[in-house]
Amino acid sequence: MKQVAIFGASGFGREVLPLLRRQLQDSGAPYTLSFVDDHPPCSEINGHAALTYAEWLSVPASERLISIAIANSEVRKQLCDRVTSDGVRLIEVRSDNVVQLDEVHIGEGAILCSFVTLTSNIRIGRNFHANIYSYVAHDCVIGDYVTFAPGVKCNGNIIIEDYAYIGTGAIIKQGHPDRPTVIGRGAVVGMGAVVTRNVASGSTVIGNPARTMEPR
């Protein structure tokens, strides 16, 4: 029996659950699907067991697969390292209505929620999260552990570096083939921001047009 789990028993994990359950049912292979959390809020969530990671590892299994449904990129990286060191394989979760066109390459462990669109000639790194109604247009490069909240509009010729977080409803202006728009490593783009130029690594931008939020 395969043991399959969603790491993270909060709201996003519960949104991922029916997508992964449907995906596993369509595969036809026998499995058990659980939540894993360092501090499970209860023993059962939405009809599935909620276990600590140690408890889940103790359950007999022919194979172990896990999806890491944690929005924080740094934590997601730590958990990825932790599970892979234990021989657990990352599973991609993909809604059955995701649209993916030509020459799209995605690293392992992605979560692609309902109504996500990936158009053409796109490279995406490991453990990408694309929440509902987000899209990535042509000729974009997205790094590892990048998070899109719902409704992100990532237009063509954009580079988003590792660990960036793009907030709900943010719009990133299309770049040029020889001068792409760059969202730097670990940058945060606030909810509803309209990004018209490059965003420096580690910075937070908000507003329309997006401007750097200065520390208090």
C-alpha positions in Angstrom: 0.0 0.0 0.0 1.3 3.4 -0.9 1.3 6.0 1.9 0.6 9.4 0.4 0.5 12.6 2.6 0.0 16.3 2.5 2.5 18.1 4.7 0.6 20.9 6.2 -2.9 20.6 7.8 -4.0 24.2 7.6 -6.2 25.9 5.0 -4.0 25.4 2.0 -3.5 21.7 2.8 -7.2 21.2 3.0 -7.6 22.9 -0.5 -4.9 20.6 -1.9 -6.6 17.5 -0.4 -9.4 17.0 -3.0 -7.1 17.6 -5.9 -4.6 15.0 -4.7 -7.4 12.5 -3.8 -8.9 12.8 -7.3 -5.5 12.4 -8.9 -4.8 9.2 -6.8 -8.3 7.8 -7.6 -7.7 8.3 -11.3 -4.4 6.4 -11.1 -6.1 3.2 -9.9 -3.3 2.2 -7.5 -4.0 1.3 -3.9 -3.1 4.1 -1.5 -3.8 5.7 1.9 -4.0 9.5 2.0 -3.2 11.4 5.2 -2.3 14.8 6.5 1.1 15.2 8.2 1.9 18.1 10.5 4.4 18.6 13.2 1.5 19.6 15.5 -1.7 18.2 14.1 -4.7 20.2 15.4 -6.8 17.0 15.7 -6.6 13.3 14.8 -8.8 13.6 11.6 -9.3 16.4 9.1 -11.9 16.2 6.3 -12.2 12.5 6.6 -8.4 11.7 6.6 -6.0 10.9 9.4 -3.8 13.7 10.7 -0.4 12.4 11.9 2.9 13.7 13.0 5.7 13.0 10.6 7.2 10.4 12.8 3.8 8.6 13.1 3.4 8.6 9.3 6.9 7.2 8.8 6.0 4.3 11.2 3.1 3.2 9.1 4.1 0.2 6.8 4.3 1.3 3.2 5.5 0.0 -0.2 6.2 3.6 -1.2 6.0 7.0 0.4 4.9 10.1 -1.5 4.3 13.6 -0.1 3.1 17.0 -1.2 4.4 20.0 0.9 1.5 22.4 1.2 3.3 25.1 3.1 3.3 28.7 1.7 6.5 29.8 3.4 9.3 29.1 0.9 12.1 28.7 3.5 10.0 26.3 5.5 9.1 24.4 2.4 12.7 24.0 1.5 13.6 22.7 5.0 10.7 20.2 4.8 11.7 19.1 1.3 15.3 18.4 2.5 13.9 16.6 5.5 11.6 14.2 3.6 13.9 13.5 0.8 16.7 12.5 3.3 14.2 9.9 4.6 13.7 8.5 1.1 10.2 10.0 0.7 9.4 11.0 -2.9 7.8 14.4 -3.7 4.5 14.2 -5.7 3.2 16.8 -8.0 -0.4 17.8 -7.4 -2.2 19.1 -10.4 -5.9 20.0 -10.8 -7.5 18.3 -13.7 -8.5 21.7 -15.2 -4.9 23.1 -15.3 -4.0 24.3 -18.8 -0.5 23.7 -20.0 0.6 24.4 -23.5 4.0 23.9 -25.3 7.5 23.5 -23.9 6.7 23.9 -20.2 9.2 22.3 -17.9 8.4 22.0 -14.2 10.6 20.8 -11.3 9.4 18.2 -8.8 6.9 18.8 -6.1 4.7 21.5 -7.7 1.2 22.2 -6.6 -1.0 23.5 -9.5 -4.4 24.5 -8.2 -7.7 24.8 -10.1 -7.8 27.1 -13.2 -4.0 27.6 -13.3 -2.7 28.3 -16.8 0.9 27.8 -18.0 1.3 28.9 -21.6 4.5 28.3 -23.7 8.2 28.1 -23.3 8.3 28.3 -19.5 10.9 26.9 -17.0 9.8 26.4 -13.4 12.0 25.1 -10.6 11.3 22.8 -7.6 8.3 23.0 -5.3 6.4 25.7 -7.1 3.0 26.7 -5.7 0.4 28.2 -8.1 -2.8 28.9 -6.4 -6.3 29.2 -8.0 -6.7 31.3 -11.1 -3.0 32.1 -11.4 -1.2 32.1 -14.8 2.3 32.1 -16.2 2.7 33.5 -19.7 5.3 32.8 -22.4 9.0 32.9 -21.9 9.1 33.1 -18.1 11.7 31.5 -15.9 10.6 30.8 -12.3 13.1 29.6 -9.7 12.8 27.1 -6.8 10.3 27.4 -3.9 8.4 30.2 -5.5 4.8 30.8 -4.2 1.9 32.4 -6.2 -1.1 33.3 -4.1 -4.5 33.2 -5.9 -5.0 35.2 -9.0 -1.4 36.1 -9.8 -0.9 37.4 -13.3 2.7 36.7 -14.5 3.0 38.0 -18.0 5.6 37.2 -20.6 9.4 37.5 -20.4 9.6 37.6 -16.6 12.2 36.0 -14.3 11.2 35.2 -10.7 14.1 34.1 -8.6 14.1 31.5 -5.8 12.0 31.9 -2.7 9.9 34.8 -4.0 6.3 35.2 -2.8 3.7 36.9 -5.1 0.6 38.0 -3.3 -3.1 37.6 -4.3 -4.1 39.4 -7.4 -0.6 40.8 -8.1 0.1 41.8 -11.8 3.7 41.6 -13.1 4.2 43.7 -16.3 5.5 41.9 -19.3 9.2 42.3 -19.9 11.2 42.3 -23.2 13.0 39.3 -24.7 16.4 41.1 -24.2 15.3 42.8 -21.0 13.0 40.6 -18.9 11.3 41.9 -15.7 13.1 40.4 -12.7 11.6 39.7 -9.3 14.7 39.1 -7.1 15.5 36.2 -4.8 13.3 36.2 -1.7 11.3 39.3 -2.7 7.7 39.7 -1.7 5.1 41.3 -4.0 2.1 42.5 -2.0 -1.5 41.7 -2.6 -2.9 43.6 -5.6 0.5 45.2 -6.5 1.1 46.2 -10.1 4.8 45.5 -10.8 6.2 47.7 -13.7 9.9 47.3 -13.1 12.5 45.0 -11.4 12.1 44.2 -7.8 15.3 43.9 -5.7 16.2 40.7 -3.9 14.8 40.5 -0.4 12.6 43.6 -0.8 8.8 44.0 -0.4 6.8 46.0 -2.9 3.2 47.2 -2.6 0.7 49.4 -4.5 0.0 50.5 -8.0 2.5 51.1 -9.4 4.4 48.9 -7.0 6.9 50.7 -4.7 9.3 49.4 -2.1 7.9 49.3 1.4 10.5 50.9 3.7 11.2 49.3 7.1 9.5 51.1 10.0 
